[in-house]
Amino acid sequence: MALLKEFKEFAARGNVVDLAVAVIMGGSFGKIVSSFVNDVIMPPVGLVLGNVNFSDLFVSLSGTYATLEEARKAGAPTINYGIFAQAVLDFLIVAFVMFMMVKQINRLKKVEAPPSPSTKDCPFCISAIALKATRCPNCTSELKAA
């Protein structure tokens, strides 16, 4: 029972909920970026490079196949470098957007100055006294004006 109670307290903290929301948002954002790369960016790039479909770029490790689909149907091992290139582009876009978001969030956070001290130490008895004090209330030593 103590373990269940401890887990409840852990899950109820704001950080866990924030992390869960971030993971869900990140997954959705990743799907959007993948669609953007596969459906918007790569077709014009493929057209410029001579009607290349990046998702069909592969190297067969056994035999010769005209398309990736044929190689998969035959069960041939392949190195799918076209799909890998699309995944790298997905990652670069997500990483850049995350970098820009963190940069903006850090810029918007105000840097709070540490609070100014309200006490000082007595040079004779080392007890804390008010900054404007001219005599220590503990050892009654006379203090020099700052």
N, C-alpha and C positions, 0 to 999 in steps of 0.2 A: 504494500500500500504506500509506503514511503517513496518508493521509486516512481509510482504513478503520480503522486503529488508533486514530486520534484520535476517530472516531465511536464506536468501541467503548467507549473510556474515558468519553466523554460520556454514552452510554446507560447505562453501569454505575453512574453516580452515583446516589445515593439520590433526589435531587430529581426526576430524570426519571421514575423509577418512581412516586414519590409523585404527580407531576402526572398520569401516565397513570391511576392509580387514581382520582384526583379527577375526571378527565374522565368516566370510565366511571360512577362513582357519581353524578355530577351529571346525566348523561343519564338514568340510571334514576330518579333523584329527580324530574327534570322530567316524565317520563312519569307517575309516580305523582301528581304535583300536577295535571297536565293532566286525568287521569282524575277526580281529586277535584273539580276545578272543573266539568268537563263533566257528570259523572254524579251528583254529590252536592250541590254548591252551586247550580248554575244551574237545575236543575229546580224546587226550591222557590221560588227568586227569580222565575222565570218564572211560576209559579203565582200568587204574590202580585201580580204585575204584570198579571194577567189572561190566563193561559195563553199566555205569550210564549215561543217557542223561540228563544233567542238565536242559535243557529247558522243560523236562517232570516232574520235581520234583514239586509237589504241594500238598496242603492239601485242600480237599473239605469241605466246611462248611455245605453242605447238601447232603447227599447220598454218595455212594461209586462208584467211576469211575476208570476204568483201566488206562486211559490216560487223559491228560489235554484236548486234542481235544474233547473227549467224554463229559467231564464236560462242556466245552464251548458250544457244540452243545445243551446240555440239559439246558443251561442257569444257571447252578449252580454257586454260588459264590465260588471262590477259592482264596487261598493264594499261589501265585506262587514264592516260595522261591528259586527255581532253577534259574529262570530268574532274580530275585533280586540279587542273588550271582554273576551272570554274569555282571550285571550292576555295582555292587560294584567293581568288578575286572576291568571293563572298566574305572571307575572313578579313581581307584588307579593308573592305568597305565598313564592316561592323567595327573593326578596331579603330578606324579613323573617326567614325561617328561617336564611339564611346570616349575616345580621347578628347574630342571637341566638347562633349557633354561635361566630362569631368573638369575640363579646363574652365568652362563657363560657370559651373557650380562653385569651383574654388574661387573664381573671381568675384562671384556674388556674395560669398561669405565675408562678413565683416571681421576684420582682425580686431579683437577686443584688447585694449590696453590693460595690463595688469592693474588692479586697484592700488592706489597710492597708500603707503603704510600710514597708519594712524598712531603708531607708537614707535618709540626708540628705546634702546637699552641704556640704562644708567651706566656710565663708565666706571663707577665705583662698586656697585653691588650687582650689576648685570641683570637687574630686574626690569621688566617692561614698564615704561612710563609714557605719558602723553607727550606728543611732539612739542607742544608749547610750554611744557613744564619748565620752571626755572629752579625748582628744588625737588629732589627725589622724595616721594612720599614714604619710601621704605627705609632708606638710610639717612635721610634728611641732608644729603650732600647738596651743596649749591652747584648748579649746572651753569656752564657758560652759554650765553645766548648764541643760537645758531646763525 
